[in-house]
Amino acid sequence: MVMIAPSILAADFTRLGEEIAQVEAAGADLLHVDVMDGHFVPNLTIGPPVIKAIKSVTQLPLDVHLMVEQPDALLPDFIDAGSDNLTVHVEACRHLHRTIQSIKDAGVRASVVLNPATSLHALDEILSEVHMVLLMSVNPGFGGQRFLPATLDKIRALREQIEQRRLPVSIEVDGGVKADNAAEICAAGADVLVAGTAIFGQPDYGAAIQALRAA
């Protein structure tokens, strides 16, 4: 079954606890948390204290996406804060195997993410070591962007690699995911859909999540 991961980047931060409770009650499978440092991407969001606060108010796994220049220096704090899955950019990691192993050694699921212009070849030597691959379907940094259609071919190619190598690796897609394109994204091979405004921008979170599942 495809999993739905509401992205809190699109939530109302003045009542974040309520927003999280609502999407949890609405049937979300996990929470996607975007961490931006203002350097790797042109935006600045949240840090470990907010992760820790979120962890205290939800039973949903926290899918933490680190859009930062030096992830290794920050890993201990995000692990201690309660991240269940930590996703790092291949573009930001000088020694990717070491970074992934550090996350796994801490008992946290380790995943990697590719920006739209990064080739799947960047995964050749790391794919067997990760829990999940996140494919960005927009250029990261801001919510509400349009889905890049070329991502569909990338999803298909990655799914083929995973199946050929018989690896237990999930494919997550983030950026411009909506009910009207969810079907083709999943048909291409995605397992996890990250949705921000497609959920938090709607009047009924339950209906929005159900629309994604139905699609």
Backbone hydrogen bonds in HBPLUS format (Angstrom, degrees):
<---DONOR---> <-ACCEPTOR-->    atom                        ^
c    i                          cat <-CA-CA->   ^        H-A-AA   ^      H-
h    n   atom  resd res      DA  || num        DHA   H-A  angle D-A-AA Bond
n    s   type  num  typ     dist DA aas  dist angle  dist       angle   num
A0003-MET N   A0191-ASP O   2.80 MM 188  6.25 161.1  1.83 158.1 160.3     1
A0193-LEU N   A0003-MET O   2.86 MM 190  6.25 165.0  1.88 167.1 168.2     2
A0029-ASP N   A0004-ILE O   2.99 MM  25  5.45 159.9  2.03 153.1 159.0     3
A0005-ALA N   A0193-LEU O   2.83 MM 188  5.92 168.9  1.84 161.9 158.6     4
A0195-ALA N   A0005-ALA O   3.13 MM 190  6.26 153.4  2.21 130.8 137.0     5
A0032-HIS N   A0006-PRO O   2.93 MM  26  5.82 172.0  1.93 147.6 148.4     6
A0007-SER N   A0195-ALA O   2.87 MM 188  5.63 156.6  1.92 127.3 130.3     7
A0010-ALA N   A0007-SER O   3.19 MM   3  6.21 168.1  2.20 127.5 128.8     8
A0008-ILE N   A0032-HIS O   3.10 MM  24  6.41 155.8  2.16 170.6 172.4     9
A0011-ALA N   A0008-ILE O   2.94 MM   3  4.82 160.0  1.98 103.7 110.3    10
A0015-ARG N   A0012-ASP O   3.10 MM   3  5.82 162.8  2.13 118.1 123.4    11
A0019-GLU N   A0015-ARG O   3.05 MM   4  6.37 160.3  2.09 153.3 159.6    12
A0020-ILE N   A0016-LEU O   2.92 MM   4  6.14 162.6  1.95 157.3 160.9    13
A0021-ALA N   A0017-GLY O   3.03 MM   4  6.22 160.6  2.06 145.4 151.0    14
A0022-GLN N   A0018-GLU O   2.93 MM   4  6.15 149.5  2.02 147.9 156.3    15
A0023-VAL N   A0019-GLU O   3.08 MM   4  6.44 160.0  2.13 152.6 156.4    16
A0024-GLU N   A0020-ILE O   2.96 MM   4  6.09 152.4  2.03 149.4 157.8    17
A0025-ALA N   A0021-ALA O   2.97 MM   4  6.12 160.5  2.01 143.8 148.9    18
A0026-ALA N   A0022-GLN O   2.91 MM   4  6.02 134.6  2.12 135.2 148.5    19
A0028-ALA N   A0023-VAL O   3.05 MM   5  5.72 162.7  2.08 159.7 158.7    20
A0027-GLY N   A0024-GLU O   3.22 MM   3  5.48 161.9  2.25 105.6 111.1    21
A0031-LEU N   A0061-PRO O   2.98 MM  30  6.30 169.8  1.99 172.3 175.5    22
A0063-ASP N   A0031-LEU O   2.74 MM  32  5.74 169.0  1.76 168.8 170.9    23
A0033-VAL N   A0063-ASP O   2.84 MM  30  5.99 165.0  1.86 148.5 150.3    24
A0065-HIS N   A0033-VAL O   2.84 MM  32  5.98 167.6  1.86 157.1 161.2    25
A0035-VAL N   A0065-HIS O   2.91 MM  30  5.94 171.6  1.91 164.3 162.1    26
A0067-MET N   A0035-VAL O   2.74 MM  32  5.67 159.0  1.78 162.2 169.6    27
A0045-THR N   A0036-MET O   3.18 MM   9  5.23 163.3  2.21 133.0 131.5    28
A0038-GLY N   A0043-ASN O   2.67 MM   5  4.52 112.7  2.12 167.1 147.0    29
A0043-ASN N   A0041-VAL O   2.85 MM   2  5.67 140.9  2.00 100.4  91.7    30
A0050-VAL N   A0047-GLY O   3.13 MM   3  5.83 132.4  2.37 120.6 130.5    31
A0051-ILE N   A0047-GLY O   3.37 MM   4  6.69 157.1  2.42 146.0 152.6    32
A0052-LYS N   A0048-PRO O   2.89 MM   4  6.13 162.6  1.92 161.1 165.0    33
A0053-ALA N   A0049-PRO O   3.01 MM   4  6.24 150.3  2.10 138.6 146.6    34
A0054-ILE N   A0050-VAL O   2.86 MM   4  6.09 159.4  1.90 152.2 157.4    35
A0055-LYS N   A0051-ILE O   2.90 MM   4  6.13 160.4  1.94 151.9 157.5    36
A0056-SER N   A0052-LYS O   3.27 MM   4  6.49 137.9  2.46 137.5 147.0    37
A0056-SER N   A0053-ALA O   3.20 MM   3  5.29 131.3  2.46  95.6 108.0    38
A0057-VAL N   A0054-ILE O   3.00 MM   3  5.46 158.9  2.04 114.2 120.9    39
A0084-ASP N   A0062-LEU O   3.08 MM  22  5.16 149.9  2.17 134.5 142.8    40
A0085-ASN N   A0062-LEU O   3.10 MM  23  6.38 149.0  2.20 162.7 155.9    41
A0064-VAL N   A0085-ASN O   2.84 MM  21  5.96 154.5  1.90 167.0 163.9    42
A0087-THR N   A0064-VAL O   2.87 MM  23  6.16 162.8  1.90 166.2 167.2    43
A0066-LEU N   A0087-THR O   2.93 MM  21  5.97 163.6  1.96 163.7 166.8    44
A0074-LEU N   A0071-PRO O   2.93 MM   3  5.23 139.0  2.10 107.3 119.6    45
A0075-LEU N   A0071-PRO O   3.02 MM   4  6.10 128.5  2.29 154.6 169.4    46
A0078-PHE N   A0074-LEU O   3.24 MM   4  6.51 161.6  2.27 158.6 164.2    47
A0079-ILE N   A0075-LEU O   2.87 MM   4  5.99 152.2  1.94 160.8 169.4    48
A0080-ASP N   A0076-PRO O   2.92 MM   4  6.05 164.9  1.94 148.2 152.5    49
A0081-ALA N   A0077-ASP O   3.00 MM   4  6.09 136.9  2.19 134.9 146.4    50
A0083-SER N   A0078-PHE O   3.32 MM   5  6.08 160.6  2.36 161.8 163.3    51
A0082-GLY N   A0079-ILE O   3.15 MM   3  5.55 153.3  2.22 107.7 115.4    52
A0109-ARG N   A0084-ASP O   3.17 MM  25  6.26 155.2  2.23 151.5 145.8    53
A0086-LEU N   A0109-ARG O   2.92 MM  23  6.28 164.1  1.95 167.1 164.9    54
A0111-SER N   A0086-LEU O   2.94 MM  25  6.04 160.7  1.97 152.8 149.8    55
A0088-VAL N   A0111-SER O   3.04 MM  23  6.47 156.6  2.10 142.5 140.3    56
A0113-VAL N   A0088-VAL O   2.93 MM  25  5.94 139.5  2.09 141.9 142.1    57
A0092-ALA N   A0089-HIS O   3.07 MM   3  5.29 152.2  2.15 104.4 112.7    58
A0090-VAL N   A0113-VAL O   3.27 MM  23  6.33 162.7  2.30 162.7 161.6    59
A0099-THR N   A0095-HIS O   3.09 MM   4  6.42 157.2  2.15 153.0 160.1    60
A0100-ILE N   A0096-LEU O   2.94 MM   4  6.16 168.9  1.95 160.7 162.5    61
A0101-GLN N   A0097-HIS O   2.89 MM   4  6.04 161.4  1.92 149.8 155.5    62
A0102-SER N   A0098-ARG O   2.95 MM   4  6.10 149.4  2.04 144.9 152.8    63
A0103-ILE N   A0099-THR O   3.20 MM   4  6.51 152.8  2.28 147.5 153.7    64
A0104-LYS N   A0100-ILE O   3.04 MM   4  6.33 166.5  2.06 153.2 156.7    65
A0105-ASP N   A0101-GLN O   2.82 MM   4  5.91 155.4  1.88 148.8 155.6    66
A0106-ALA N   A0103-ILE O   3.12 MM   3  5.34 138.7  2.30 100.6 112.1    67
A0108-VAL N   A0103-ILE O   3.32 MM   5  5.68 160.9  2.36 150.0 146.9    68
A0107-GLY N   A0104-LYS O   2.92 MM   3  5.18 162.2  1.95 112.3 116.7    69
A0131-HIS N   A0110-ALA O   2.78 MM  21  5.70 173.5  1.78 165.2 167.0    70
A0112-VAL N   A0132-MET O   3.13 MM  20  6.65 153.2  2.21 157.0 160.6    71
A0134-LEU N   A0112-VAL O   2.77 MM  22  6.15 166.6  1.79 155.8 160.5    72
A0114-LEU N   A0134-LEU O   2.99 MM  20  6.49 151.4  2.08 165.8 175.0    73
A0136-MET N   A0114-LEU O   3.08 MM  22  6.13 168.4  2.09 171.5 173.3    74
A0118-THR N   A0115-ASN O   3.04 MM   3  5.38 164.3  2.07 117.8 122.8    75
A0122-ALA N   A0119-SER O   3.17 MM   3  5.91 165.8  2.19 116.3 120.4    76
A0123-LEU N   A0120-LEU O   2.88 MM   3  5.60 166.7  1.90 122.6 127.0    77
A0124-ASP N   A0121-HIS O   3.13 MM   3  5.27 164.1  2.15 109.5 114.4    78
A0126-ILE N   A0123-LEU O   3.00 MM   3  5.23 152.2  2.08 112.3 121.2    79
A0127-LEU N   A0123-LEU O   2.92 MM   4  5.28 147.0  2.03 167.0 158.5    80
A0129-GLU N   A0126-ILE O   2.88 MM   3  5.39 158.9  1.93 120.8 128.0    81
A0170-SER N   A0131-HIS O   3.18 MM  39  6.59 165.2  2.20 142.6 141.9    82
A0133-VAL N   A0170-SER O   2.89 MM  37  6.29 157.4  1.94 155.7 160.4    83
A0172-GLU N   A0133-VAL O   2.82 MM  39  6.04 171.0  1.83 150.7 152.8    84
A0135-LEU N   A0172-GLU O   2.80 MM  37  6.15 166.2  1.82 163.0 161.1    85
A0174-ASP N   A0135-LEU O   3.27 MM  39  6.52 159.4  2.31 151.4 152.7    86
A0137-SER N   A0174-ASP O   2.83 MM  37  5.71 176.2  1.83 144.1 145.4    87
A0148-LEU N   A0137-SER O   2.83 MM  11  5.31 149.6  1.92 148.8 158.0    88
A0151-THR N   A0148-LEU O   2.96 MM   3  5.83 166.1  1.98 129.6 134.2    89
A0152-LEU N   A0149-PRO O   3.08 MM   3  5.93 159.9  2.12 124.6 128.2    90
A0155-ILE N   A0151-THR O   2.85 MM   4  6.16 152.0  1.93 154.6 162.1    91
A0156-ARG N   A0152-LEU O   3.04 MM   4  6.31 164.7  2.06 150.3 154.0    92
A0157-ALA N   A0153-ASP O   2.96 MM   4  6.15 162.0  1.99 147.1 151.9    93
A0158-LEU N   A0154-LYS O   2.99 MM   4  6.15 157.1  2.04 145.4 151.6    94
A0159-ARG N   A0155-ILE O   2.86 MM   4  6.06 162.9  1.89 155.3 160.3    95
A0160-GLU N   A0156-ARG O   2.98 MM   4  6.21 155.7  2.04 148.3 154.6    96
A0161-GLN N   A0157-ALA O   3.10 MM   4  6.38 154.6  2.17 142.9 149.3    97
A0162-ILE N   A0158-LEU O   2.95 MM   4  6.21 164.6  1.97 157.0 160.6    98
A0163-GLU N   A0159-ARG O   2.99 MM   4  6.18 162.2  2.02 151.1 155.5    99
A0164-GLN N   A0160-GLU O   2.89 MM   4  6.01 159.3  1.93 148.8 155.1   100
A0165-ARG N   A0161-GLN O   3.00 MM   4  6.14 153.0  2.07 148.4 155.0   101
A0166-ARG N   A0162-ILE O   2.88 MM   4  5.82 107.0  2.43 131.3 149.0   102
A0167-LEU N   A0162-ILE O   3.06 MM   5  5.35 164.6  2.08 148.5 153.4   103
A0166-ARG N   A0163-GLU O   3.15 MM   3  4.75 148.1  2.26  92.1 101.7   104
A0191-ASP N   A0171-ILE O   2.78 MM  20  5.26 165.8  1.80 146.0 151.0   105
A0192-VAL N   A0171-ILE O   3.03 MM  21  6.29 152.9  2.10 151.3 150.9   106
A0173-VAL N   A0192-VAL O   2.98 MM  19  6.40 152.3  2.06 159.4 165.6   107
A0194-VAL N   A0173-VAL O   2.97 MM  21  6.06 167.7  1.98 172.0 168.3   108
A0181-ASN N   A0178-LYS O   3.14 MM   3  5.56 160.4  2.18 111.2 117.2   109
A0182-ALA N   A0178-LYS O   2.90 MM   4  5.80 123.9  2.22 152.0 168.0   110
A0185-ILE N   A0181-ASN O   3.15 MM   4  6.35 152.8  2.23 150.0 158.3   111
A0186-CYS N   A0182-ALA O   2.93 MM   4  6.09 163.1  1.96 153.9 157.6   112
A0187-ALA N   A0183-ALA O   2.85 MM   4  6.01 155.2  1.91 146.8 154.8   113
A0188-ALA N   A0184-GLU O   3.06 MM   4  6.07 138.6  2.23 132.7 141.9   114
A0190-ALA N   A0185-ILE O   3.36 MM   5  6.04 163.0  2.39 138.6 139.2   115
A0189-GLY N   A0186-CYS O   2.95 MM   3  5.13 139.7  2.12 100.1 112.2   116
A0199-ILE N   A0196-GLY O   3.03 MM   3  5.63 160.8  2.07 115.1 121.3   117
A0200-PHE N   A0196-GLY O   2.82 MM   4  5.90 142.9  1.96 174.0 168.2   118
A0201-GLY N   A0197-THR O   2.98 MM   4  4.28 132.6  2.21 103.5 113.8   119
A0202-GLN N   A0199-ILE O   3.06 MM   3  5.46 163.1  2.09 118.0 120.1   120
A0208-ALA N   A0204-ASP O   3.01 MM   4  6.23 151.7  2.09 146.9 155.5   121
A0209-ILE N   A0205-TYR O   2.93 MM   4  6.15 162.9  1.96 152.3 155.6   122
A0210-GLN N   A0206-GLY O   2.92 MM   4  6.08 159.2  1.96 147.7 154.4   123
A0211-ALA N   A0207-ALA O   2.85 MM   4  5.97 144.8  1.97 140.5 149.9   124
A0212-LEU N   A0208-ALA O   3.16 MM   4  6.47 150.3  2.25 143.1 149.8   125
A0213-ARG N   A0209-ILE O   3.03 MM   4  6.36 160.6  2.07 149.2 154.5   126
A0214-ALA N   A0210-GLN O   2.79 MM   4  5.94 164.2  1.81 151.6 156.3   127
A0215-ALA N   A0211-ALA O   2.99 MM   4  6.08 150.5  2.08 139.8 147.4   128
